[in-house]
Structure formats: C-alpha cells, structure tokens
Amino acid sequence: MTINKLLKEPLLHFIIAGALLFWVFSLVGSEEGEKTIIIDEYDIAEITSKWEMTWNRSPTLDELKSSLDDYIKEEIYYREALLLNLDHNDVIIRRRMAQKMKFLAEGVATMQEPTEEELVQYLNENQKDYRTSAIYSFEHRFYSPDFRDNPEADATLSLQKADFSTSDKLSLALKIEEQDLDQIRRNFGTTFAVNLSKLSVSNAWQGPIESGFGYHLVKVSARQEPRDQSLDEVRAELITSYKYDMRDALNQQVLTALLDDYEVVIDLDTTGLEDFELSK
C-alpha cells in the first residue's frame, strides 16, 4: 500500500483520533491534583450561554462577574471533593462523569471532516438510505364511510357513470402535484400509498382504492421512478450521518481500549450472574 493511499484510509484517521483522545485523557488525569484554574474564552462563553438560557437575555458585566465567581468557587470545591474521594458511590456524579467522558470521545470524532473519497464510499455503502421515493401527480375523488352505507359501491357506480358530482369533501386537496410516496403515505395512509403504486399512468379514472379516510377514485397523470441521489444532492445530510457513524465507532474503540485496563470480578451471593461477561 502506498503512503498516499494509506493516508486516505479511514482506519488511519480513527487511530489518529483515538491517540489524540487518549492524550487528552492523560492530560486531564495529570492535572487532577493541581492548584491552577485556567479560565478561557470557552469558560466565559459557557457561563454566558447558561445565563441566557435561564434568563432569556445576556448578563450584565456585574452579573457575569458574579457568575464567574460562583464558577471558580464551584471548580475549587469540585477538585477538592475529588481529592477527598467524595464522589465515591455517588450515582449521580458517576453517571454525569461517565457521560462527559463519552461526550469527549464524541467531540474528537466530530472534529474529523470526511474527505471527498470517504463521502463517496459512504454513499455507495448506504445508497439505499438516499434513494428517492416515487413521485406522483394525480387527482382523486373521495367517498366517505361517514356519509354512506357502502362507499366502495358508490365509488364504483360513479366510475361506471363517469359522474363524480356526488363525491364527498375531504380536507386534502383533490389535485396533488409532484408529491413523493412517503408524503402521500403520511397524508392518505399506507393502504392508499400501496394501492396507488399499483395504478398505471393514464388519463382514465381508476379504482376505487382504500385510504385511512374511505374510498377514492384516482387519475394518475405522472409518475417519476425512484432513483439514487447524487453526492451533491445529499452532501449535508451525508456528512451528518457520516460523523454520527464515525462518532459511534470511535466511542466503541475508546470504550474497548479502556475496558482492557479493567478486571471485573463478580463476587455476589446472588445466583444467575455466574456466566456474566462484560460487553465490549
């Protein structure tokens, strides 16, 4: 494998990201007992953001100073509590710190921007998720079971007579232009969408077909077949999904590495846990 090709490998990116993550963890661990508190722009932004979320406005300078004062005192108490092991057996603290460790891993993963080659490969591997639904243009007439004893028979009679003047009103538009099958399913129900897909494109009225509302006569004027979307069409969505998957993969990589450092001993009187194995 050439150097250029190696540099493009996603696995190499994971290894680099993982190494960076463990380096960050080592820095955090080495500073646990230090007496220096560094306040940077990120801290001020976080304090300001929390204030704005609480009070729906920006803090004044005095309010910001007061909040910063509280933040520094809280940090001092927090560090001293860790040194005294006061977090031991506190389920709330344990869960919160585990969550923050996971968020740190996720943050490293999302820093990695995918290359064009990686996006193309990811799209090819997940093309089914980025395939468009069929798109329909059609008219319909509605026959409601709320007003009729046999709406299906009434719709059939209207079709035979080519007279739709007795059809019922419906909140949905009678003429649908270029709507994909997923949206049609949401509006009319799955049964209608399935039956619509079986109708041919024609100037003739067809049916009746059932929906979640009742029965419909339908005239399908156009149908666009499903197709695979190009990279440019789904780029933004693709990048989000790519980062989400890479984040989960890196989380699993980090968790597996951390678990290798621990030994789990099950020493309980409770039966049923004899064959317990820690998942990785």
C-alpha atoms as one frame of an Amber mdcrd trajectory, in Angstrom:
protein
   0.000   0.000   0.000   1.441   3.409  -0.969   1.879   6.265   1.527  -0.746
   8.407  -0.252  -3.279   5.606  -0.192  -2.520   4.866   3.451  -3.140   8.492
   4.395  -6.601   8.289   2.843  -7.634   5.223   4.843 -10.485   5.915   7.349
  -8.897   3.397   9.745  -5.785   5.572   9.976  -7.971   8.561  10.809  -9.573
   6.539  13.626  -6.175   5.564  15.002  -5.030   9.191  14.976  -8.288  10.379
  16.563  -8.081   7.662  19.180  -4.488   8.558  20.006  -5.480  12.199  20.346
  -8.325  11.230  22.647  -6.110   9.182  24.962  -3.594  12.042  25.021  -6.364
  14.376  26.175  -7.374  11.866  28.864  -3.776  11.680  30.078  -3.609  15.460
  30.377  -6.835  15.520  32.362  -5.560  12.831  34.688  -2.191  14.505  35.243
  -3.782  17.781  36.295  -6.214  16.304  38.796  -4.294  17.456  41.853  -3.022
  20.787  40.547  -4.000  24.079  42.148  -4.179  26.121  38.943  -7.534  27.083
  37.465  -7.388  28.471  33.938 -10.366  30.496  32.732 -10.506  30.910  28.964
 -12.932  32.159  26.360 -14.709  28.821  26.297 -15.476  29.114  30.018 -16.854
  32.648  29.621 -18.949  31.566  26.627 -20.349  28.612  28.602 -21.196  30.801
  31.614 -22.855  33.371  29.361 -24.797  30.710  27.460 -26.170  29.174  30.673
 -27.215  32.615  31.906 -29.002  33.378  28.615 -30.832  30.041  28.702 -32.035
  30.774  32.241 -32.942  34.451  31.925 -33.535  34.861  28.159 -31.070  37.745
  27.988 -27.353  38.399  28.143 -25.812  39.042  31.572 -24.600  42.482  32.573
 -20.934  42.864  33.420 -21.651  42.640  37.145 -23.819  39.570  36.633 -21.105
  37.959  34.530 -18.521  38.675  37.260 -20.833  37.174  39.885 -21.416  34.062
  37.775 -17.682  33.709  37.151 -17.064  33.991  40.893 -19.549  31.157  41.527
 -17.986  29.091  38.735 -14.456  29.370  40.182 -15.624  28.512  43.711 -17.550
  25.519  42.359 -14.441  24.336  40.489 -12.356  24.592  43.670 -14.916  22.617
  45.686 -15.152  20.055  42.881 -11.395  19.444  42.717 -11.069  19.187  46.480
 -14.014  16.774  46.587 -12.274  14.540  44.025  -9.065  14.574  46.064 -11.070
  13.527  49.126 -12.801  10.804  47.058 -16.209  12.282  47.924 -17.571  11.233
  44.533 -17.255   7.566  45.523 -20.581   5.678  45.444 -22.489   8.808  44.333
 -24.631   7.502  41.460 -25.475  10.973  40.098 -21.831  12.072  39.937 -20.772
   8.729  38.474 -23.328   8.911  35.677 -22.545  12.546  34.919 -18.798  11.982
  34.680 -19.274   8.881  32.532 -21.488  10.944  30.259 -18.855  13.674  29.988
 -16.182  11.109  29.095 -18.432   9.861  26.312 -19.068  13.405  25.097 -15.313
  13.990  24.978 -14.912  10.996  22.680 -17.760  12.233  20.518 -16.165  15.662
  20.283 -12.925  14.197  18.944 -14.865  12.165  16.376 -16.825  15.133  15.050
 -13.622  17.158  14.563 -12.691  14.835  11.707 -14.101  16.182   8.438 -14.644
  13.425   5.849 -12.731  13.622   2.594 -14.479  13.522  -0.774 -13.350   9.928
  -1.262 -14.729   8.894   2.121 -18.087  10.535   1.360 -18.319   8.748  -1.988
 -17.524   5.425  -0.338 -20.011   6.085   2.483 -22.742   6.978  -0.033 -22.065
   3.826  -2.051 -22.302   1.706   1.102 -25.565   3.355   2.189 -27.178   4.159
  -1.146 -30.491   2.603  -0.153 -30.902   5.274   2.536 -30.507   8.041  -0.049
 -32.786   6.680  -2.753 -35.748   8.899  -3.580 -39.326   7.682  -3.331 -41.522
   7.542  -6.419 -43.132  10.929  -7.146 -46.783  11.139  -8.238 -49.131  13.699
  -9.709 -52.782  12.660  -9.509 -56.379  13.687  -8.956 -58.807  11.878  -6.708
 -62.460  11.857  -5.700 -63.474  10.764  -2.227 -66.341   8.609  -0.925 -66.728
   8.641   2.849 -67.986   5.813   5.100 -69.250   8.529   7.461 -71.997   9.500
   4.992 -72.569   6.256   3.074 -73.605   2.712   3.851 -71.349   1.318   1.104
 -68.823   3.936  -0.058 -66.886   1.435  -2.180 -70.001   0.501  -4.166 -70.943
   4.174  -4.574 -67.447   4.970  -5.878 -67.670   2.081  -8.331 -71.040   3.331
  -9.605 -69.632   6.853 -10.065 -66.749   5.414 -12.060 -69.105   3.476 -14.320
 -71.227   6.561 -14.951 -68.203   8.880 -15.181 -70.115  11.168 -12.846 -68.222
  12.414  -9.793 -70.634  15.128  -8.719 -71.813  13.089  -5.733 -68.323  12.592
  -4.266 -67.665  13.809  -0.728 -65.441  16.580   0.566 -62.082  15.921   2.164
 -59.619  18.279   3.844 -56.851  17.104   1.486 -56.505  18.714  -1.945 -58.241
  16.915  -4.797 -55.270  17.533  -7.103 -51.795  16.500  -5.965 -48.745  17.711
  -7.892 -45.331  16.019  -7.698 -45.603  14.539  -4.219 -43.346  11.692  -3.150
 -44.797   8.419  -1.986 -43.597   8.910   1.597 -45.562  12.158   1.906 -48.589
  10.537   0.260 -48.351   7.731   2.804 -48.328  10.249   5.641 -51.353  12.087
   4.244 -53.521   9.227   2.982 -52.220   6.182   4.848 -50.154   3.134   3.915
 -53.010   1.259   2.224 -53.656   4.131  -0.178 -49.940   4.505  -0.988 -49.565
   0.791  -1.708 -52.652   0.754  -3.941 -51.608   3.960  -5.708 -48.273   2.386
  -6.664 -50.204  -0.362  -8.487 -52.132   2.067 -10.722 -50.942   2.961 -14.209
 -50.305   6.448 -15.536 -53.391   7.205 -17.600 -55.988   9.830 -18.465 -58.613
   7.396 -17.231 -60.029   7.264 -13.718 -59.180   4.110 -11.770 -60.219   2.487
  -8.524 -61.779   2.612  -6.135 -58.826   2.291  -3.768 -58.994   2.492   0.012
 -57.324   5.010   2.335 -57.488   5.771   6.025 -60.467   8.045   5.275 -62.576
   5.902   2.950 -62.503   5.135  -0.792 -61.080   7.101  -3.705 -61.262   7.179
  -7.465 -57.879   8.211  -8.828 -56.455   9.513 -12.108 -52.641   9.308 -12.198
 -51.212  11.884 -14.595 -47.483  11.379 -13.891 -45.075   9.153 -12.036 -41.323
   9.585 -11.550 -39.463   6.389 -10.736 -37.293   6.138  -7.599 -33.638   6.989
  -8.217 -30.301   7.118  -6.436 -29.390  10.654  -5.428 -26.010  12.153  -6.272
 -23.420  13.182  -3.716 -24.111  16.889  -4.243 -27.839  16.388  -3.617 -27.324
  14.779  -0.199 -23.935  16.162   0.830 -25.056  17.971   4.018 -27.182  15.060
   5.231 -24.459  12.604   4.285 -21.780  14.446   6.284 -24.043  14.478   9.357
 -24.716  10.745   9.080 -21.050  10.002   8.393 -19.933  11.877  11.516 -22.633
  10.181  13.585 -21.444   6.724  12.495 -17.784   7.635  12.962 -18.568   9.011
  16.430 -20.214   5.741  17.437 -17.300   3.763  16.008 -14.736   5.861  17.877
 -16.765   5.633  21.092 -16.694   1.862  20.778 -12.964   1.929  20.024 -12.240
   4.059  23.091 -14.532   2.006  25.329 -12.900  -1.237  24.217  -9.447   0.166
  24.929 -10.495   1.413  28.373 -12.182  -1.882  29.272  -8.938  -3.731  28.543
  -7.417  -1.921  31.546 -10.039  -3.194  33.975 -10.710  -6.551  35.567 -14.298
  -7.248  36.566 -14.746  -9.602  39.479 -18.276 -10.822  40.243 -18.310 -11.631
  43.957 -22.001 -11.917  44.837 -24.236 -14.343  46.651 -26.946 -13.709  44.064
 -27.326 -16.606  41.636 -27.789 -16.107  37.908 -24.679 -13.973  37.335 -22.124
 -16.771  37.253 -21.719 -16.559  33.474 -21.726 -12.772  33.283 -19.323 -11.292
  30.708 -18.726  -7.587  30.208 -19.826  -6.498  26.747 -17.385  -4.598  24.572
